């Protein structure tokens, strides 16, 4: 079953008829995801990819019973799209859009306070429960089913980690790309917590990067609550201070933002920290075998 | 996006924030004209000549000088313009100064003592809200204050649904210990500053020092303003504030090709898809015994043109002794990327350094076959571990 999404999830796509929305909706449908419709204001009543198009998220949810929305809306309009989805009470909104202004995300975060909708992202690859449901832009075939949960700030590094885990003889329950922006809907700690409470996840890979305090917060929670082995990696050990490394959130500001500081805290909290990103899979396999034995 | 002090102050003024007045100059002659104009406008007797570069700690490097006469303005502007200014934030190479700000002297004597404060506006990532961070200890390195007297740093968080409230501005003024007219000035300063921050879509304001003058005015003496890159489309006029002199020319060229490139000081270049994997690849290079020469994210569409542009950009750096291409093909098929590499190779001609190509993901095997059959002198790998080993091997070969 995994976490957040599974074979029973019904997905609607915001920005359905745009080029990104179209391409990735096709990919999701091919994977077997139950995409039940989409939203493009002004195109309501038409069909796209053999599925109904609606003018509003409210209509789409009412007609299709969707519980998950994925957002491919351009950055200038994405905050509005996320809030529109959250207003309908869908359980999950996955925002793929990269480049949403910080001021917009401050308002989104405020809007979501006290609402039951969970946001993943923005600027993320999405969520995939292996073999069941892909709500994102990741290459589905990499994520072979198994018992390892992955939480990561980055896209291709998530694929890399999943690939290594699979090649090491394990598989993936759910992979969650939480996004690399300064303000995101679901934190590393929250994702880890979901995996700890999931009966089908037996081990966790936690991938972070320089900037912010999400990994330290997650590590402290793990120390207090861990019942499952965690392998951790922080990208950006060689990144210089003050330079933004691609992601808007990936910038070393203070002493606690550095990869070294984060890795130290994670080690102290009992996480199996790897220095080389090439060793994520093999370390997970080693740790899992130890647990089994 | 970073902007200069003089540009930041112009923006602040538009929102009613009182600042130390100044006029920017690019030559010693312009500096003298600026000083005269400033004297007419403000009555200032002395001037401060301030180097305009995108880095803090300018005073420590000799980039800020007091001038007590027009002759001194000319002399000091002449010394500073064109200098290679090294500050704790520039790195050892320093930055070339192209402009100076001729600013009024605001530390004139008067009825009351002057007092310097610190104030910044920034995002609290944990709560997703903006905070105003401020301290009675202004004019010095805030990291130092945080380390030695953390109880003198205060934070005020702002609820975005209602914005900064008057009680919050008053609280800040009380905590800073100002009274009388200075109190009124401070509350006005704080509310205008916050409004400017929000309306300009900034990602950081740092005013250090905020000065209480001897006649109880509150002024921004310095202004570090960082604009949110993601919001620049709503502020087309701010795009023009970008100063290409402050950026590495290769980084500017890369951005024209939509490549995300940051130049570093190492000997192994890298080309990667995705920011996280790019950082991880830099880490691999270091662990393999090299030093990363750059960060480079080619993005989701690593086609022949982009790969070629990326190769050309990496090769501009003469320190680069080898290049590691690390692509995890998802939606992008590896064989297409491989063909892109081959086409780029053929178009550039002989690449002067050995190249290690690691392609994994969709059609990785076909990609490796393409590379191996192409006759190009590249080392190819599929696993990340293999790529790391190749980096070590190639570096050993190069270093004899």
Interface residues (C-beta under 8 A of the other chain):
Chain A: X27 X75 X76 X99 X100 X101 X102 X103 X105 X106 X107 X109 X110 X137 X138 X139 X141 X142 X152 X153 X154 X155 X156 X157 X158 X159 X160 X163 X164 X167 X180 X182 X183 X207 X209 X210 X212 X213 X217 X233 X235 X236 X237 X238 X239 X240 X242 X243 X244 X245 X246 X247 X248 X249 X250 X254 X259 X275 X276 X277 X278 X279
Chain B: X89 X123 X125 X126 X128 X129 X130 X143 X159 X160 X161 X198 X201 X203 X228 X229 X230 X231 X233 X234 X260 X262 X264 X266 X272 X273 X274 X275 X276 X277 X278 X279 X280 X281 X282 X283 X284 X285 X286 X287 X291 X292 X295 X297 X328 X329 X330 X331 X360 X361 X362 X383 X384 X385 X387 X388
